[in-house]
Amino acid sequence: MVNRTTKYGLLSVGLLSVLIVGIVLFGNLTQHLQNNSPEENLQQSALPVSSDHLTQDAQGNSTEVDSPQILISSSGSLAYLNFTELNQRSESIVIGTVKEILPAKWNTHDGKRRGDTIENLGEYDAMYTDVIISVDQYLKNPLEQKEIRVRIQGGEDEVVKMAFDSEPSFKEGEKVLLYVSKDVSTRFKDFGPKHYLVIGASLGKFTLTDDGLAVREYEYVDQKELLDAIEKGYEPEIKSFKEVKE
């Protein structure tokens, strides 16, 4: 018979092996784009979105799907950049409308995932999604382009969904103000046409609403004040939605 010490020793070795495999597969995916703050503390996990062709919504209801999908997610605290820092780090500041969100691609020579399962992924493989912005106005360093391509980390295909909670989200038809610069990251810069990154991740993207607000996650500023602050170089008064509710 295996004594208790031996049994728990084997169990510890098994758990350690699983941990090592997880680190090898996903450890390198926690590296953020170089244009975003290096102070961001990311935590990454991989888990099945669906199993046995089922997925669950937020209420726990199961829905049949075509195939199982793996979620690779990164989360953490984003180092705060004020408006002066966003302005200094950006090449251009643009106002425009989201024209199109293109299908996600992998940073491979053909834009496709390696192999049929997550086990085939290389240690530097990652997904990206390009967003086409129709430019209405340049507030800094006007460019000749009437459209620019903005790239964000993450995306999904039939096997993998890769999500970064610090990245800005977009929807077609949305009017936005963006702080952007050329992509100089080692992970994505060499793939596809010329493109830009949003400086400060979600901090560098504002949704411009019909009621005169510039909104980003949990906070907002008056559009006129934001434009005036960009032109004159001061810090506008920004408010949180939590303060409004209280």
N, C-alpha and C positions, 0 to 999 in steps of 0.2 A: 504493500500500500504506500501511496505517496503521502509523506507527512505534511503537516500544515505549513511549515516553513518552506518546503519545496513547492507546494501548491501555490502559495502567494508569490513566491519568487518567479515562477513561470508566468503568473498573471501579470506581474510588473513588467517582465520582459516583453510580453505581448502588447501591452498598452504603450510601452516606449516605442516599439516598432511602428505602431499605427501613427504615433505622433511624428516620428521621423519622416514617414511617407508623406504626411500632410504638409510638413515644412518644405520638403523637396518640391512638391507639386505647386504649392501656392505662395511660398515665402517671397519669391521675387515679384509677384504681382502686386505687392503692397507698395512698390516704389511708385511715387507720383510723378507727373510730368514736371520737368525742370522749371518751367515757367510758373508753376504754382509753388506756394510756400514750402520750403524744406522743413519747416517746423511742424507741419501737420502730422499728427500722430494717428496712423491708420491701423485698424484691426481688420483682418480679412478672414472670411470663412467660406467654406464650400459646403452646400447641402442640396439635397434633391428638392426641386420645386414640385416634381410629380413622381409618383411611384405606381407601378402597375397601371399606367395610363390614366391616373387620376391626379388632379391638383385641387388644392383647397383655397377658397377665398378667405377674406378677413373674418367672416362669420363662421368659418369652419365647414362650409358646405362643399362637398366634393363634386367636381365636374370632370367629365371624361375629356381627355386631350389626345391628340394624335400620337404623341411619343413622350417618354420621360424627358425631363429637362433638368440640368444642374444649374443652380444659382451660385455664382462666385461673387461675393459682395465685399466691399471695403467701406469701413466707417471710421470716424474719428473726429477729433476737434480740429477745426481749421484755424490757423493763425490769422488773426484779424488784421486787415489792411484798411487804413482810413482812406479818405478820398484823395488826399495828397499823395499817398503811396501808390494808389491805383493809377493816378495820373502819371506819376514818375515812371512807373514800370510799363505802361502801355505805349505802344507805337502809335495807335490811333484810338479815337473814341467815336463810335458811330451810332446813329439812330437809323433804324430800319425795320423791316417786316420780315418775319420768317416765311420764306417762299416755299421751301421744300426740306424735308428731313429724309436723307438718303438711307438706303439699307446699310446696316452695320457690316463692317469688314474686319478681317483679322490682319495683323501686321505681318503678313507673309507675301511672297512674291506675286501670288495670284489672288490675294485677299480672302482666301478660304481657310477653314480650319484644317489642321493636320489630322487625318484619320477620322474615324467614326465615333470615337469615344473620348472622354476627358483624359483617359490614360495616355493618349497619343500627343497631348499638348507638350510643347517645349517649355523650358523654364522662363523664357522671355515672351511667349505668345500672349497677346492681348487683343481685345476688340476695341474698335473705335467707330464713332458715328459722325458723319459730316452733315452740317446744317447750312443750307444756302440762305443768305440774308440779302434781300433787296435793300440797298442803301438809299435812304432819303436825305441824309445829311451827315457830313463829317464835322465833328466838333474839335478834332485835333488832327493835324497832319493829313489833310485831304489827299485821298488816293484817286487814281483815274477810274478804278473799277466802280461800276454801278451795282455790282454784286460781289460779295465776298463769301468765302467758304470758311466756316468755323468748325473746328474739330473738338469733340468731347470724348473722353474715355468711356468705354462701356458700349453695350449693345446686346443683341441676342440673335441666335440662330435656332435651328431645330433641336440642338443638343444642349447648348450652353447659353445662359443669361449672365452677363457680367455687369454689375451695378456698382457705382461709386457715389455714395451719398453726398460727397462734397462737390460733385460736378453740377453745373447748371442744367436745367431741363428746358426743353423748347416744345412748342406746338405750332403747327402751321397757321398762318394768319396773325400770329402774336406780334405786337409792336414792341420793340426792345431798344434799350440803350446798352451798349457793350463797350468795355475796355478790352482792347485786343492787341496782340503782338504776333509776329511770325513764330511758327513752331520751330524751336531749336532743340527739342527733346530727342534723345537717342532712340526712343521707342517707336515714334510715329512719323517723324519729320520727313523721312525718305519715301513715304508711301503716298501715292496718288498726287493730284494736282496741288498747286500752291494753296496753302491754307493758314489759318490763324487760330490761336488759342485765346480763350477768355482769361484775362489776368485775374488772379485771386480766386479762380474757380467760381463758385456760386456768388461770391462777393462782387464780382465784376460784371454781373448781368442784372439789369432792371427791366421789369415789365412795365410799359407805359400804359396806364389805364385811361379810359374815356373821361373819368372824373378828375383828371389832372394830377394823379399820383404816379410816382416811380416806385415800384414795389419789388422787393426781393424777399427771400424767406423770412418770415417773422417781423419784418420792418419795412418802413416806407419813408419817402421824403416827397415834398411838393415838387412837381416837375419844374416849375419856373425857378424855384430856389436852387434845384440841382443844376440846371443849365447856367444860372447866374454864377454859381459856385465854381463850375468848370471853367467858365470864361475868366473869372476874376481870381481864381486860385485860393479859395477859402473853404473851410469845412462847413457844409450845410447842416441844419438841424435835422437829425434823423430820429424817427420815433418807432417804437415797437408796437405791434398789434396787441401785445400783452398789456401794455400801459393803457391803451385805448379801452380794453375790456374792463380793466380795474377802475 
